[in-house]
Amino acid sequence: MSRTVLAIDIGSTKICAIIAQISDDNSIAITGAGTTKAQGLKKGSITNIELAARSIKTAVEDAKRVSGCDVKTAIVSISGAYTKSLNSNGIVNIQSKEISFKEIERVMHTSLYNANIPNEYEVLHALPFNFKVDDQDFIEDPLGMNASRLEVETHIITTQKSNLNNLKKAVNGAGVEVENVVLAGYASSIATLNSDEKELGVAVIDMGGNTCNITIHSGNAIRYNDFLGVGSNHVTSDLSMALHTPLNVADNVKLTYGSLLTPSNDLIELPIIGDETTTHEVSLEVVHNVIFARVEETLMILAQFIENSGLKEQIGAGIVLTGGFSKMEGIRDLAVATFGSVPVRLARPIEMDGLFDNLRDPEYSSVIGLVIYSSAPYTAYEIDVNKRVRHSNETPTSDSSVDFKSAIDIPVAPSEEELETKMVNLEVSKREKKSDEASSFSKFWNWATQLF
């Protein structure tokens, strides 16, 4: 039986909602989409819940109108703005000598339990990058193997609880329940990478309006992720200041003449900021130089991120650029020159049924990735934001929440209601006991009086 999913990509400049039908064989057909300008967000984070909720609601209502479906729950993207990552490991003994899914679940929760996560942070993803069976390293899938010990190394992505709660509040304010939350850069990777790139190792950079999210994959697993609060809107700001022209005019100049290729000496007339009735002439060479300087600086910082990750030697497939910023003419050539002898490709989301023409642009990679994530897990195993272990052979359920404490056999403290119920039952049992004692005493007295 097919199911309907709603994916909402909450970006700094736009909010996109997509409704899709996922059939039993996990094939996807998009039935509706809605896009609106983002309000109440800055650098990927919620700054005004009411405005953000209004923007989300507009995008969702548009998608529902096109699709004709009413969906109450959604899978939502979250920016890498306030995320922190760390690696952890877990180890368990195998009593039955054969690894079942229960053991894999136990070892992954153990690695999460062993991680030193600050109190104000919440886990988004725990992604295994190395399973070890006894002394054998880099096992792709340990399920069904004979072993006495199972180890795992995981890459854990966390975000500030306040950031996550504000995101959920904004989505709830739009009349939609949050079913799952996925890192935006992770979602972009799902929509753009092929199996060879994941195997060889690749860096995916999602270049958006106000942010750039970077994830590095090695051996089919995420090993590193980071965030840069710079995007194409910063090019607009630079042009506005350098050319003394209003922001909307500067944005139009960027979209019309923005190129990193050889500049021309043509002149264009632009209004002056603060006095839009007066115009002045500007050379396109100046426009080119301003754009080139900002984009080159952005790519150099991203190159430094890759250097600092310690995984530069493991990205055999090179670098994949996606997101709206990556559409700028000549960015691939500048990226090749900046990253240094590393293959660079510009990526669009993979094709699927019902994909509208405008959704084929690289700026929609993240929302398409969310839909694919809903249909099937990206990795063989993963702990998601609900503390549930997802795996590649799972059957989708409507309720994705799980009790983490019960999964790793930690006793759960009773709630106040349970305590009250227990107290009431205790009082009732005491009264019953007293009444039993009283009735037995009265029977004895009656018998004694009759006897004498």
Buried (B, 14 or more C-beta within 10 A) or exposed (E): EEBBBBBBBBBBBBBBBBBBBBEEEEEBEBBBBBBBEBBBBBBBBBEBBEBBBBBBBBBBBBBBEBBEBEBEBBBBBBBBBBBBBBBBBBEBEBEEEEBEBEBBBBBBBBBBEEBEBEEEBBBBBBBBBBBBBEEEEEBEBBBEBEBEBBBBBBBBBBBBBBBBEBBBBBBBBBEBEBBBBBBBBBBBBBBBBEEEBBBBBBBBBBBBBBBBBBBBBBBBBBBBBBBBBBBBBBBBEBBBEBBBBBBEBBBBBBEEBBBBEEBEEEEBEBBBBEEEEEEEEBBBBBBBEBBBEBBBEBBEEBBEBBEEBEBBEBBBBBBBBBBBBBBBEBBBEBBBEBBEEBBBBBBBBBEBEBBEEEBEBBBBBBBBBBBBBBBBBBBBBBBBBBBBBBBEEEEBEEEBEBEBEEBBEEEEEEEEEEEEEEEEEEEEEEEEEEEEEEEEEEEEEEEEEEEE
